[in-house]
Amino acid sequence: MKIYLGKYKNWFGPYQLAEKILFFIPKETDEHGFPTTREFVHNFGEFLAYGSIKTECLDSKKLFDDGRKITWLYKFLLWIESKRKRKEYIRIDPWDTWSMDHTLALIVLPMLKQLKSTKQGSFLVDLEDVPEYMRTTETEDYDDQLTLDFYRDDVKKDEKVGYDVHDRCDWVMDEMIFAFEHLVNEDWEEVYSKGKIEIISVPCSWDENGKPKLYRMENGPNNTYECDYDGLAKVHDRINNGLKLFGKYYKGLWD
């Protein structure tokens, strides 16, 4: 297997061009501390895009398209954007699918860990998918307005009631990670067993001449094997649940 995925292409339009031309004008910050473009730079981008500066909303029903004609420069930048593609190269070798579940786990596991540590928001989780102690909510809509981390920073910890959307998302991702960690580690079951296996064949049926014709398998005198089957079953159930959650929330795995 060989995989190469290039960076996503960032949109470069009239407003981005205006920022490049007016690079010497410092950015401002909004109420959340994020950098924002100064009004003069924004207006210059308006001019590059439409040949004029919008002073008021021309049509309140149209959020992104207010009916103005775009400039030749805007059209040219749109044409360039249509030609830019993300580099994607994937080659699958025959042995990659011999144990496809294990092969994919090797890729999915580090991606899940990185996403959990770098994500800037959380996907909504159904209350039925988390333990009962995490099903308390601050609002009836599952705190869906708090899915981005910078909103969460505005909520004081000492005023927080129960668990929020981020706690539930982190719990679900931990269950996914648990499942794939065990799929990657093919020897994880060994910790639930100990001792030596000795199986012997014992005759259980004889013919008319007294010779054995059937045998049964029994533990030998030196067999010391013990296994915690209940513990194994619990881990398998948790792995299966982690994979179920992975499938259910697959479309939420983005940053």
C-alpha positions in Angstrom: 0.0 0.0 0.0 1.1 3.5 -0.8 -1.0 6.6 0.0 -0.2 10.2 -0.6 -2.9 12.8 0.2 -1.8 16.4 -0.3 -3.1 19.4 1.6 -6.6 20.8 1.0 -6.5 23.7 -1.4 -7.4 27.0 0.3 -9.8 29.3 -1.6 -8.1 32.3 -3.0 -10.5 35.0 -4.2 -10.7 38.8 -4.4 -10.8 39.2 -0.7 -7.7 37.1 -0.2 -6.0 39.0 -3.0 -6.9 42.2 -1.2 -5.2 40.9 2.0 -2.1 40.0 0.0 -1.9 43.5 -1.7 -2.5 45.3 1.6 -0.3 42.9 3.7 1.2 45.9 5.6 -2.2 46.6 7.3 -2.3 44.7 10.6 -5.4 42.5 11.4 -7.8 43.2 14.2 -9.3 40.6 16.6 -12.9 39.9 17.3 -14.6 39.3 20.6 -13.4 35.7 20.6 -9.8 36.6 19.9 -9.8 35.5 16.3 -8.0 37.7 13.7 -10.4 39.6 11.4 -9.9 41.8 8.4 -10.0 45.5 8.8 -12.9 47.3 7.1 -10.7 49.1 4.6 -9.2 45.8 3.4 -12.6 44.2 3.2 -13.9 47.1 1.1 -11.0 46.7 -1.3 -11.9 43.1 -1.7 -15.5 44.1 -2.4 -14.2 46.4 -5.2 -12.0 43.7 -6.7 -15.0 41.3 -6.6 -17.8 43.5 -7.8 -16.3 46.8 -8.9 -18.2 48.5 -6.1 -18.6 48.6 -2.3 -21.8 47.3 -0.9 -23.1 49.8 1.7 -26.3 48.0 2.5 -28.0 44.7 1.9 -29.5 44.8 -1.6 -31.7 41.7 -0.9 -32.2 40.5 2.6 -33.3 37.1 1.3 -30.0 36.4 -0.4 -27.1 35.9 2.1 -24.3 35.1 -0.3 -25.6 36.2 -3.7 -27.0 39.8 -3.6 -27.5 40.1 -7.3 -24.4 42.1 -8.2 -22.3 41.1 -11.2 -18.8 39.9 -10.5 -15.7 41.4 -12.2 -13.5 39.8 -14.8 -10.9 39.4 -12.0 -13.4 37.4 -9.9 -14.2 35.2 -12.9 -10.5 34.6 -13.6 -9.9 33.6 -10.0 -12.9 31.2 -10.1 -11.5 29.7 -13.3 -8.1 29.1 -11.6 -9.9 27.6 -8.6 -11.7 25.1 -10.9 -8.3 23.8 -12.1 -6.8 23.4 -8.7 -7.1 19.8 -7.4 -5.9 18.2 -4.2 -3.2 15.6 -4.9 -4.5 12.1 -4.2 -2.5 8.9 -4.9 -3.6 5.6 -3.5 -2.1 2.2 -4.5 -3.5 -1.0 -3.0 -1.3 -4.1 -3.1 -2.9 -7.6 -3.0 -1.6 -8.3 0.6 -3.3 -5.2 1.9 -6.7 -7.0 1.8 -5.5 -10.3 3.3 -6.5 -8.9 6.7 -8.2 -5.8 5.6 -9.7 -5.2 9.1 -6.2 -5.1 10.6 -4.8 -3.0 7.7 -7.5 -0.3 8.0 -7.1 -0.3 11.8 -3.4 0.6 11.5 -4.5 3.7 9.6 -7.6 4.6 11.5 -6.1 4.4 15.0 -3.5 7.2 14.7 -6.0 9.4 12.8 -8.6 9.0 15.6 -5.9 9.9 18.2 -4.8 13.0 16.3 -8.3 14.2 15.7 -9.2 13.9 19.3 -6.2 15.9 20.4 -6.6 18.7 17.7 -10.3 19.0 17.0 -11.8 22.4 17.5 -15.3 21.3 18.1 -17.4 18.2 18.8 -20.1 16.3 17.0 -23.5 15.8 18.6 -24.0 12.4 20.3 -27.3 10.7 21.0 -27.9 10.3 24.7 -28.6 6.6 24.2 -25.0 6.1 23.1 -23.3 7.2 26.4 -23.6 5.9 29.9 -26.5 7.1 32.0 -24.3 9.3 34.2 -23.4 11.4 31.1 -27.0 11.9 29.9 -27.7 15.1 31.9 -28.0 18.1 29.7 -28.0 21.9 30.3 -30.5 22.5 27.5 -33.1 20.4 25.7 -31.3 20.7 22.4 -28.3 18.8 23.7 -26.2 22.0 23.9 -25.9 22.1 20.1 -24.9 25.7 20.3 -21.8 24.7 22.3 -20.3 22.3 19.8 -17.4 24.7 19.0 -14.7 24.9 21.7 -14.5 28.7 21.8 -18.2 28.7 22.9 -17.3 26.3 25.7 -14.7 28.7 27.0 -17.4 31.2 27.8 -19.1 28.7 30.2 -17.6 28.8 33.6 -16.7 25.4 35.0 -18.2 26.0 38.3 -21.5 26.8 36.6 -21.5 23.7 34.5 -24.2 21.2 35.2 -23.5 17.6 34.4 -21.8 16.7 31.1 -21.9 18.7 27.8 -21.6 17.8 24.2 -17.8 17.8 24.3 -17.7 15.3 27.2 -20.0 12.9 25.3 -18.0 13.3 22.1 -14.7 12.6 23.9 -16.3 9.5 25.5 -17.4 8.2 22.1 -14.0 8.8 20.5 -12.3 7.0 23.4 -14.5 4.0 22.8 -13.6 4.1 19.1 -9.9 4.3 20.0 -10.2 1.4 22.4 -11.7 -0.7 19.7 -9.1 0.0 17.1 -6.2 -0.3 19.6 -7.4 -3.9 20.2 -7.8 -4.6 16.5 -4.2 -3.5 16.0 -2.9 -5.6 18.9 -3.5 -9.2 17.7 -2.2 -10.6 21.0 -4.5 -8.7 23.4 -6.5 -11.8 24.4 -3.4 -13.4 25.9 -3.7 -11.4 29.1 -7.0 -13.1 29.9 -5.5 -16.6 29.9 -2.6 -18.4 31.6 -1.1 -21.9 31.9 -0.2 -24.6 29.4 -2.7 -26.4 27.2 -2.3 -30.2 27.0 -5.0 -32.1 25.1 -4.9 -35.9 24.8 -7.0 -38.5 22.9 -8.9 -40.9 25.1 -10.6 -44.0 23.5 -14.3 -44.0 24.1 -15.5 -46.8 21.8 -14.1 -50.3 20.9 -14.7 -52.8 18.2 -15.4 -56.6 18.7 -11.7 -57.2 19.0 -11.3 -54.7 21.8 -9.5 -52.2 19.7 -10.4 -48.5 20.1 -12.4 -47.1 17.1 -13.5 -43.8 18.5 -11.6 -41.2 20.6 -12.6 -38.1 22.5 -10.4 -35.1 23.4 -9.7 -34.4 27.0 -7.4 -32.3 29.1 -4.1 -34.0 29.8 -2.7 -34.4 33.3 -0.3 -31.5 32.7 -3.0 -29.1 31.5 -2.9 -25.9 33.5 -4.7 -23.6 31.1 -7.2 -21.1 32.6 -9.1 -18.4 30.8 -11.3 -15.5 32.0 -14.1 -16.0 29.4 -16.3 -13.4 31.1 -13.5 -10.8 30.9 -12.9 -11.7 27.2 -16.6 -11.3 26.4 -16.8 -7.9 28.0 -13.8 -6.6 26.0 -15.3 -8.1 22.8 -18.6 -6.3 23.5 -16.8 -3.0 24.1 -14.9 -3.5 20.8 -18.1 -4.2 18.9 -19.7 -1.1 20.5 -16.7 1.1 19.5 -17.0 -0.1 15.9 -20.7 0.5 15.9 -20.1 4.1 17.2 -17.4 4.5 14.6 -19.9 3.7 11.8 -22.7 5.8 13.3 -20.6 9.0 13.8 -18.2 8.5 10.9 -19.5 11.7 9.2 -18.7 13.6 12.3 -15.0 12.8 12.2 -13.6 16.0 10.8 -12.0 19.1 12.1 
